[in-house]
Amino acid sequence: MEMATVRQDGGGSGVACGENLTCPETFHPRGCPSVAGPYIVRPRVPEPPQPPAHSCPARRQHGAEPTRVKVGDLDKDVVLSCKEPPETWQLNGDPDPMVELVPAGTELTVVGLDLPATGNYTCWAHGRLLDTTFLAMRSTPGRLIHRLSDEQVKAVSCHAESYCGTFKCEWRALEHAFFRARIFRSGESPGAWQCTGLEQRGLVNMDFVEPGFCPFAEEMQPLVLELQALTRHHLFEDFRLRLFLRDIVRPEPPQNVTAWREGQQLHLAWAPPASWSHPHSYFTLRYRLQYKHHDGSMGNLQLETVQEIQLAGAVRQVRLSCQDPFANSRWSAWTPWKDV
């Protein structure tokens, strides 16, 4: 939502936008059904320390994603660490792997990383497990996640149905892989990881919620999306994407389209999509109407904020779509053709 353009609130709700605007601490917009709990606002109160980077639940069955991941490059040395000085190190349960390893104190250097040297490293003392690290090797960009070009932004597509702070991102996995992702505002602490839990290939998507998002305030800093992929063959790929919610908003189609005739006049009425932000007098929508005549000709109208209209002539079918007029948002999909 480009807040340099002031929305006119014709409903008398008293909402005004400015740099110092904050949402009430318990604000919960009715147009945001998927956001639960109190609506926390920015500036945020200090939060407890974030979970470590391996915050996705650890799973011990075969094929589950590892907990802590260390990533190295092909033919480069990688240094692993243990919480305490260990007596022995193991790679995938093997105390004597065919890999060049150099232990020193609490550290272990893996010399000249290749695929046989990747996997689950554990350090032990007196028969007790001290620490675990999963070592993966970085893949070439685009091997795991499909990219349309060298630009990382082309690898993922995100969209939001409203200004509720919720959105969905999707990408195409070229190999079976585990995926995890997290979002945070630029300059703030990263949030917790979200994991797919199971290996996926093909189209992969995740839903995200920014609990501190205020729909009435201008976005000053972009959201950062971090995405990581890890295959069972221990290949790793990652990238970052920066975005503003206002740039990815695409409303759902209008709902409750009704039509009735009075003499030669066709009356049409409709409502904003159920997922659209409230109040509608503040979050207005622009509509476009497409209609077909009985002789096969078609007409188009663009309508600002109104939710009903009268048409003259022999109209037989209509459909509608909508967009946010205050941002450079995409038009929604069309409603199905409605016989009138």
C-alpha positions in Angstrom: 0.0 0.0 0.0 1.7 3.2 -1.1 0.9 5.4 1.8 2.2 8.6 0.2 -1.2 8.6 -1.4 -3.7 9.2 1.4 -6.7 7.0 1.5 -10.0 8.9 2.0 -12.1 7.3 4.7 -15.6 8.1 3.8 -17.0 6.0 6.6 -16.1 8.3 9.4 -13.9 5.8 11.2 -11.4 8.5 12.1 -8.4 6.5 10.7 -5.6 8.7 9.5 -2.2 7.6 8.1 1.1 9.2 9.0 4.6 8.3 10.1 3.6 8.2 13.8 0.5 6.1 13.3 0.4 2.9 15.3 -2.3 0.3 15.6 -4.0 -0.4 18.9 -2.2 -3.2 20.8 -5.2 -5.4 20.7 -6.3 -4.4 17.2 -7.5 -7.5 15.2 -8.8 -6.5 11.8 -12.0 -8.3 10.9 -10.7 -8.7 7.4 -7.8 -10.8 8.5 -9.5 -14.2 9.5 -6.2 -16.1 9.3 -4.4 -14.0 11.9 -5.0 -15.2 15.4 -4.4 -13.6 18.7 -3.6 -9.9 19.6 -2.3 -7.8 16.7 1.1 -6.7 18.0 2.3 -3.4 16.5 5.5 -1.7 15.5 7.6 -0.4 17.2 7.8 -3.8 18.8 8.5 -4.4 22.5 11.8 -6.4 23.1 11.3 -10.0 22.3 12.9 -13.0 23.9 16.0 -14.4 22.2 15.2 -16.2 19.0 15.6 -19.9 18.7 18.8 -21.1 17.2 19.0 -21.6 13.4 18.1 -25.3 13.8 14.8 -24.5 15.4 12.8 -26.8 13.2 11.8 -30.0 15.1 14.5 -32.7 15.0 13.3 -36.0 13.6 15.2 -39.2 14.0 13.5 -41.4 11.4 15.3 -42.0 8.1 14.9 -39.2 5.6 14.0 -36.5 8.1 15.6 -33.1 8.0 18.7 -32.7 10.3 18.9 -30.3 13.2 22.0 -28.1 12.9 23.5 -27.7 9.5 27.0 -26.5 8.5 27.6 -25.8 4.8 30.9 -25.9 3.0 32.1 -25.5 -0.6 33.6 -28.2 -2.8 37.4 -28.8 -2.2 37.5 -26.3 0.6 38.3 -27.1 4.2 35.5 -26.9 6.8 35.9 -26.5 10.5 33.3 -28.2 12.9 33.1 -27.6 16.6 32.0 -29.6 19.6 30.7 -28.2 22.9 33.4 -30.0 24.9 36.8 -31.5 24.0 35.8 -35.0 22.6 37.6 -38.3 22.6 36.4 -39.3 19.2 34.5 -38.1 16.2 32.1 -40.1 14.0 30.7 -39.5 10.5 27.3 -41.2 10.0 28.1 -43.5 12.9 31.5 -44.6 11.5 34.4 -43.9 13.9 37.0 -44.4 11.1 35.5 -42.9 7.8 37.5 -42.8 4.6 37.8 -39.0 4.9 40.7 -36.8 5.8 39.9 -35.3 9.2 42.2 -33.3 11.5 41.0 -33.0 15.2 42.3 -30.2 17.4 40.7 -29.5 20.8 37.0 -28.9 20.4 37.4 -28.5 16.6 37.5 -30.9 13.7 38.8 -29.8 10.2 37.3 -31.6 7.2 40.0 -31.3 4.6 39.0 -30.8 1.0 35.2 -31.2 1.2 33.5 -33.5 -1.2 30.3 -35.5 -1.1 31.7 -38.6 0.7 32.8 -36.2 3.5 29.2 -34.8 4.0 26.7 -36.2 6.5 26.1 -36.4 10.2 29.1 -35.6 12.4 29.0 -36.5 16.1 31.5 -36.0 18.9 31.8 -38.3 21.9 33.5 -38.6 25.3 33.3 -41.5 27.7 30.6 -43.1 25.6 28.5 -39.9 25.8 27.2 -37.9 22.8 28.4 -34.3 23.2 27.3 -32.6 20.0 25.9 -33.2 16.5 26.4 -31.2 13.3 25.2 -32.1 9.8 27.7 -31.1 7.1 26.3 -30.3 3.6 27.9 -29.1 0.4 26.8 -26.0 -1.4 25.3 -26.8 -4.8 25.5 -24.6 -7.9 22.7 -22.0 -8.0 19.6 -23.3 -9.8 20.4 -27.0 -9.3 17.8 -27.5 -6.6 15.5 -24.5 -7.0 14.3 -23.6 -10.5 15.4 -20.2 -11.6 14.2 -18.3 -14.7 17.4 -16.3 -14.8 20.5 -15.6 -12.8 18.4 -13.2 -10.6 17.5 -14.9 -7.4 14.2 -13.0 -7.3 13.0 -15.1 -10.2 13.2 -18.3 -8.2 10.2 -17.6 -5.9 6.8 -16.0 -6.3 4.9 -14.4 -3.4 1.4 -13.0 -3.1 -1.0 -11.7 -0.5 -4.8 -11.5 -0.6 -5.0 -8.4 1.6 -3.0 -6.1 4.0 -3.4 -8.5 6.9 0.3 -9.4 7.2 -0.2 -12.9 5.7 1.1 -14.1 2.4 2.1 -17.3 0.5 5.3 -18.0 -1.4 6.0 -20.8 -3.9 8.9 -22.1 -5.9 9.7 -25.2 -8.0 12.1 -27.9 -6.6 14.1 -29.7 -9.3 15.2 -32.4 -6.9 13.6 -34.0 -3.8 14.7 -31.8 -0.9 13.8 -30.5 2.5 13.0 -26.8 2.6 12.9 -24.3 5.5 12.2 -20.6 5.3 11.8 -17.6 7.7 10.8 -14.0 7.3 11.9 -10.8 9.1 12.0 -7.1 8.6 15.3 -5.7 7.3 17.3 -4.6 10.3 15.4 -6.8 12.8 16.2 -10.2 14.3 15.3 -13.2 12.1 12.2 -15.1 13.0 12.0 -18.9 13.6 12.4 -21.3 10.7 9.4 -23.0 9.1 10.1 -26.4 7.7 8.3 -28.5 5.1 9.0 -31.6 7.3 9.0 -34.0 4.3 11.0 -34.1 1.1 9.3 -32.3 -1.7 9.8 -32.0 -5.4 7.9 -29.9 -8.0 5.8 -27.0 -6.8 6.5 -26.2 -3.1 4.7 -23.5 -1.1 4.6 -22.0 2.4 2.3 -19.6 4.2 3.8 -16.8 6.3 2.4 -14.5 8.9 4.1 -11.3 10.1 2.5 -10.9 13.6 3.7 -7.3 14.0 2.3 -6.0 10.7 0.1 -2.9 11.0 -2.2 -2.5 7.9 -2.7 1.3 8.6 1.0 2.2 8.7 3.5 2.7 5.9 6.1 -0.1 5.4 9.4 1.6 6.0 11.6 -1.5 5.7 11.3 -4.5 3.3 10.5 -8.0 4.4 13.4 -10.5 4.0 12.6 -14.1 3.0 15.4 -16.6 3.6 14.9 -20.0 1.9 17.1 -23.1 2.2 17.0 -26.4 0.5 18.8 -29.7 1.5 18.7 -33.0 -0.3 19.2 -36.5 1.1 22.5 -36.5 -0.9 23.6 -33.6 1.3 23.5 -30.8 -1.3 22.5 -27.4 -0.1 21.1 -24.3 -1.8 19.8 -21.0 -0.3 18.9 -17.4 -1.3 17.3 -14.3 0.1 14.4 -12.3 -1.3 13.4 -8.7 -0.3 9.8 -7.6 -0.8 7.2 -5.1 0.4 3.8 -6.5 1.2 2.2 -3.7 -0.8 3.9 -4.9 -3.9 2.6 -8.4 -3.8 -1.0 -7.8 -2.9 -3.5 -9.3 -5.3 -7.1 -9.4 -4.1 -9.4 -12.4 -4.6 -12.3 -11.9 -7.0 -15.4 -10.0 -5.9 -18.1 -12.1 -4.2 -21.9 -12.2 -4.0 -22.5 -11.0 -7.6 -26.2 -10.5 -8.0 -28.3 -9.3 -11.0 -31.9 -8.4 -11.5 -33.9 -6.5 -14.1 -36.3 -3.6 -13.8 -37.8 -2.9 -17.2 -34.9 -2.4 -19.7 -32.4 -1.8 -16.9 -30.1 -4.5 -15.6 -29.0 -3.9 -12.0 -25.8 -5.4 -10.8 -24.4 -5.6 -7.2 -21.4 -7.2 -5.6 -19.2 -7.2 -2.5 -15.5 -7.1 -1.9 -13.8 -10.4 -1.4 -14.2 -12.0 2.0 -10.4 -11.9 2.6 -10.1 -8.2 1.9 -9.0 -5.9 4.7 -11.5 -3.9 6.8 -12.8 -1.3 7.0 -13.8 -1.2 3.3 -14.3 2.5 3.4 -10.6 2.8 4.0 -9.3 -0.2 2.0 -11.3 0.7 -1.1 -11.2 -1.3 -4.3 -11.3 -0.5 -8.0 -13.5 -2.8 -10.1 -13.7 -3.7 -13.8 -16.8 -5.1 -15.3 -16.9 -7.1 -18.5 -20.2 -7.9 -20.2 -21.4 -9.8 -23.3 -24.4 -8.8 -25.4 -26.7 -11.3 -27.0 -25.2 -10.4 -30.4 -21.8 -11.5 -29.2 -20.3 -8.0 -28.8 -18.5 -7.2 -25.5 -18.2 -4.1 -23.3 -15.9 -3.1 -20.5 -16.2 -0.6 -17.6 -13.8 0.5 -14.9 -15.5 1.5 -11.7 -14.0 3.4 -8.8 -15.2 2.2 -5.3 -18.8 1.6 -6.3 -20.4 -1.8 -5.7 -23.5 -1.6 -7.9 -24.3 -0.3 -11.3 -27.2 -0.2 -13.9 -26.7 -1.3 -17.5 -29.0 -0.8 -20.5 -29.2 -3.1 -23.5 -29.4 -6.7 -24.2 -26.7 -8.0 -21.8 -26.5 -11.7 -21.3 -23.4 -12.4 -19.2 -21.2 -10.4 -16.8 -18.0 -10.9 -14.8 -15.9 -8.8 -12.5 -12.4 -8.4 -11.1 -10.8 -5.9 -8.6 -7.6 -4.3 -7.6 -6.3 -1.9 -4.9 -6.3 1.6 -6.5 -3.7 3.0 -4.1 -1.0 0.6 -5.0 0.4 -0.9 -8.2 -1.3 -4.2 -7.4 -2.3 -6.9 -9.8 -5.9 -7.3 -10.8 -7.7 -10.2 -9.2 -8.8 -13.2 -11.2 -12.2 -12.8 -12.9 -15.3 -14.1 -11.3 -17.0 -16.8 -13.4 -19.3 -15.6 -16.2 -22.7 -15.0 -14.7 -25.8 -15.4 -16.9 -28.2 -12.5 -16.4 
